[in-house]
Amino acid sequence: MNADPRIPAPRPQLRHWLRRGLIGLVLMLALVVGGTGFRVWQEARQDDRAKADAVVVLGAAQYAGRPSPILLARLQHAKNLYDKGVAGYIITGGGRRAGDQYTEAEAGERWLTTHGVPDDKVIAVGEGNDTLGTINAVAETALQRGWSSAVIVSDPWHSLRARTMAHDAGLSAWTSPTHTGPVVQTREIQAKYILRETGALLYYRIFNAPADDIGVDLG
């Protein structure tokens, strides 16, 4: 079919600039995504054990009060930090899923207090079903107690997003991730989590909301 002679064809110069603009946009997006992914990977390699007011353990799945392997790895690492004097208190975070008897925070508290940490040194904050909700609840509890600094314990790839949210919630925070557990077993799993966390962090920075608001359960 012949083009309608009444509609002028795009000028070659206009097509040229449109093409350059599209290429520039693609390159810019690639730099943003790639740069964020590199920062997720870089933060995952950090292990800052400077003294803080509290060690914060972010929640993960629990089964009738028994920590899942992911949560157990975090709790063991948090206890190690406490035993080494990094902080005098441990805050466990995380709410409950529908039908659960215990919150993730309660499961963490039960494990810690039955493994040598005094009851009065563990504070369970059983609120939040995603990272943002948990961090905000933990930060509110810490600030009410006059605490301003925290070492966050989670999985390596989760560290940058958790620290970013903690800073936004008013805490001076750094990270000491666990390097044991299911999420660090293979390179394939590590790559998967880096990609997930890159998308989740970008989503949070744009919308100030957890990524599971769009149906992706990233914590």
N, C-alpha and C positions, 0 to 999 in steps of 0.2 A: 504494500500500500504506500503510495506517495505521501510525503509529508505535506501538511497543509501549508501552502505558500504564504498564507496570511500570518503564520506564526514564525517569527524570525528565529533562525538557528542560533544557539548560544555562541557567543564570540569565542574564538580560540583562546584569547587571553583570559576570559572569565573561567573557561574550563580548566585552564592551567592553574589558576589561583584556587579554584575549588579543590582540585586534586592535591595541591600542596597543603591546603588547610586540613583536608582529611588525613593525609599522611602525618602532618604535625600532631593532630589530635590523637591518632593511634600511638604515635611515639610517646606523647606526653602520658597517656594512660599506662603504657608499658613501663615507663619510668616510675610512675607513682606506685603501681602494683609491685614491680620488681624491687623498688627501694623499700617498700613496707615489708615485703617478704624477707629481704636481707636483714632488716632491723629485728624482725621476729626471730630469725635464726641467730643473730648476734646476741640478743638479750637472753636467749635460751642457754647460751654458753657462760653467762655471768653467774657468779655465786658470791654474793655480797653478804658477809657475815658480820658487818659492823653492828655494834650494840644498838638496840632499839627498845622502845617501851614494851612491845609485844611481838610475838611471832603469830602470824595469821595463817591459819590453815583453811584453804578454800575447800568447800564440800565437794563430794562426789557420791556416787551411788552407795547405798547401804542396804543390807538385807536383815530386817527384824533386829536392828541394832548392831549388826555385825558389818564392819567396813568391807567394801569391795576391794579387790586388789589395788585399784587406782588410789582409793582413799587411804588404804593401809600404808602404801608407799609414802604418801604425804605425811601421815601421822608419825611414822617412824622417823622421817627426816626432821619434822618439827620437834620431836622429843630430843633428838640428837642436838639440835640447836639450843634447846632449853638446857640440856645437861651441860653444854659447853659454856653457858652463861651469856649467850647472845641476847636473851631477854628474860625477864623475871616472870612473864605471864604468856600463856598461849590462848589465843582466841580461835575457837572453831566456828566455822560459818556454814550456812546452808539450811534450807527449809526441808519440807517433806513433800513427797509426791502423793497423789490421791491414793488412799488406802494404806499408806505407811503408818506404822505405830510410832516410829521415832523420826525425828528430823536428822538430817546429815550432821548437824552440829552436835546433837545429843549422842549420836553414834561415835563421833570423834571424841567427845568428852569422856564417854564410858571407856573407850579404849585407853586413852591417856591416863585416866585416874586408876585404872587397873594395871597399868604398867609403870607405876612409880612416880607419876606427877601428882603432887598434892591437890586435893579438891579445890582449895582456895586459889590455886594458880591457873585454873582453867576456866575460861568464860565461854559458855555456849551461846551463840547468837543464831537462833533457829529461824531466820527469816531469809527469804529470797530463793527463787527457783531458777535463777540464772546468775551469771557473774556480776552483772551490774546491781541487781537487787541485793545480793549477798554483800558485795563491797560497800554499798551505801549503808546497809544495816550495821556492818562491822565498824565502819568509820564513825557512825553516830555514837555507838557504844563506847568506842575508844576515846573520842573527843569529850564525851560526857564525864569520863574518868580523868580527864586532864592529860591524856596521852596524845602525842602528836606524830609519833614515828612507829613504823612497823616493818618487819621483814615478812614478805609474803611467800608462802610455800604453796606451790602448785606444780603442774607439769612444766617442763622447759618451754614448750611452744606456747603455753598460756601466759607466760610471765609478762611479756610486754603489754598485752591488753589489760591484765590485772593491775599492773603498776600504773598504767595510764589512768584507769578508772579510779584507783586509790588516790592519786594526785588530784584528780578532779573533785573527789569527795572531801578533800581537805587534809589528807594525810601525807606526811613525808614518808615515802615508801621506797624500798628496794627489794630485790628478789633473791631467794636462795632456792632454786627449784630442785625437786627430786630427780635423780638420774637412775632410778630403778622403777620397775612396774611395767605394765603392758604397753604403754604409749612410747617407750623408748627401746623396744626389743629389736626392731628391724628398720632398715633404711626406708622401706616402702611405707611403714607406719609413720615414721618421722616426716617423710615428704607429705603424706596425707594431712597430718596435723598442721604442718607449716602452711599449706595451702588454705586449710580451713581457718586458721587463725589470721592469716592475711586478709581474707574476705571479711571476717568478723570485726577486725580492728578498723578496716576502712568503713564498714557499715556504721560502727559506733561513732567514728569521727564525723561522718556526714550527718547522721540522724540522731546522735546522742541516745541511742537505744540498743538493746541487745539484739544480736542477729536472729535469735529465734522468734522475733516479732514477725519475720517473713517466713516462718515455718521451718527454719533450719536450726536444729538443736545443737548449738555450739557452746552452751554453758554461759 
